[in-house]
């Protein structure tokens, strides 16, 4: 199979690339598990040397809003596209035009390129629970209206509508997945308003103090990188018939307060580690986070067999294993 | 006030233009009723001579996908834009690119032009109940997910999301209204899949036989031109505080079967008139209509004081008065 990942140098993109280069990770439209023969990695940043040196990998580095670059990244024999590239929430809030260009126009360009190929490639679109917001019911169900309170959420909700319509018309075989907030991300904080949810676990585990910019009573809907990658691959491998006419789902996650996250950190790594969190609410971030829905009923995703993390403690332990070589600064 | 109507030569556009040229139809952002001093009418077709000759009217004739034309139609001192222009449902289904260009790109261009003026003009966007569809609950509420089953409905749902986000950011003072199917339209059938809902009343009243392309058991959600125009003006005149953060509403309407519509026609105009309907279901139209939701709970619109027609009989009598000079062929 010939596969493209956009946003491939991002944290989830890298994990997905490694997963897809493993044996028979993907199921083709003929229903059989297949090797990935060519993997095109598109990002504004170069991928790791390890990925770039794999003979199956083609690297395309540049701006996703450049149509010619996108066309090179999605050649006519592409079987599947994983579209992860995005300007994240606070970034799209700060620079409206950039968010529209990357999150909306580039998504539409990818759909259009796939359509012009006439081969109905699979397209997995990374949407977000930020598509919900504002005056919401206590629990967000699959049929709750998308009423985003950020430009990022708006652009993602529009992407879902486009993926559905392009799929309905047979232009692509699309699947739009609303990601919960992903914890624990490795590396540096990014421009997502939710980035603190990872920072408050990641930095203390490495001996650094960290500012938590929201109240400990704030609630978030979370999922781990392991479960997200598992579910992204599952979303690809399900058949069109299994998806049915609606090509979108909120991925399963778990809801908890920031305080409970800190408690889980203490349970896994000790009080000294958890005490490295400084609670200093920031009105801008608090307002964005308060606009997000905290609790979800992901009935459709559960029926489709998507996985859910068992606990925050398990998520923290997996982060320590996957990203810190099992070592923490107690 | 300086006002622009797009789709101004359409049936609702014409009615709205006449209404706005009446005394003090609009309430400005200062809360006082004002005369319309300049009314720009944009459409691909020329407006009626009566409208064109009004000294307050500026006519702009051409393609709404032409950015320069749109900029001329919405000068910097525009107070309010009524954006009614659209490629309707069956039209956008037949020509995907045209639907995207008119329904999505032109809507976005209008939002962008308003934003660049930096004056936060009012923008009333005509959306549609076709934004709903597919696997739906029995009754569509304000918080039911938009899951359109046509490209037209998709493009309208996207327009609503854009209007909300541009409003949230203070670029425009937007209001998106989901119209029920409008009955009874005068003139010729158009490319809307719903056009028969008017034809089956309009043609028999004038002595002509008409084909009804859907089953008499099909249900539709309807509103009259009178109530739609009343509600469009009301949507404009409500304050930002009255609208609150969510700038969209499904307008009130009434739900009935096509058979009940024919019965109302018989009650108003007699059996000979109602017998001019030939029932010949067309699979293409039936499929589109079956994908639309029949019943709505328009709680938000009712709370905001939007009006609802009292009965189909009243709607037919109003059509006879407004469009047929009170005369029917019995």
HADDOCK unambig.tbl for C-alpha pairs under 7 A between the chains (distance, minus, plus):
assign (segid A and resid 143 and name CA) (segid B and resid 144 and name CA) 5.76 0.50 0.50
assign (segid A and resid 143 and name CA) (segid B and resid 145 and name CA) 4.81 0.50 0.50
assign (segid A and resid 144 and name CA) (segid B and resid 143 and name CA) 5.77 0.50 0.50
assign (segid A and resid 144 and name CA) (segid B and resid 144 and name CA) 5.09 0.50 0.50
assign (segid A and resid 144 and name CA) (segid B and resid 145 and name CA) 4.82 0.50 0.50
assign (segid A and resid 145 and name CA) (segid B and resid 143 and name CA) 4.81 0.50 0.50
assign (segid A and resid 145 and name CA) (segid B and resid 144 and name CA) 4.83 0.50 0.50
assign (segid A and resid 145 and name CA) (segid B and resid 145 and name CA) 3.56 0.50 0.50
assign (segid A and resid 145 and name CA) (segid B and resid 146 and name CA) 6.21 0.50 0.50
assign (segid A and resid 146 and name CA) (segid B and resid 145 and name CA) 6.21 0.50 0.50
assign (segid A and resid 151 and name CA) (segid B and resid 165 and name CA) 6.17 0.50 0.50
assign (segid A and resid 154 and name CA) (segid B and resid 161 and name CA) 6.16 0.50 0.50
assign (segid A and resid 154 and name CA) (segid B and resid 165 and name CA) 6.78 0.50 0.50
assign (segid A and resid 158 and name CA) (segid B and resid 158 and name CA) 5.63 0.50 0.50
assign (segid A and resid 161 and name CA) (segid B and resid 154 and name CA) 6.16 0.50 0.50
assign (segid A and resid 165 and name CA) (segid B and resid 151 and name CA) 6.18 0.50 0.50
assign (segid A and resid 165 and name CA) (segid B and resid 154 and name CA) 6.78 0.50 0.50
